[in-house]
């Protein structure tokens, strides 16, 4: 199994020289930014505990509407992108 560095090397080797230079510049900038100022740890905002959410109750009609809405968001309409 190839290492990540080997996979990157293989992918970059197939690019034209200008794109190889862009990848190199990006990698250098990313490495420098990581060494200079790593992102600070940000705790998650407070939320509703799971045990409270588990006790929520809704009408059967609302439950069905929520279920349909979730199903609708999972559909991919390939013709919708045209």
Buried (B, 14 or more C-beta within 10 A) or exposed (E): EEEEEEEEEEEBEEEEEEEEEEBEEEEEEEEEEEEEEEEEEEEEEEEEEEEEEEEEEEEEEEEEEEEEEEEEEEEEEEEEEE
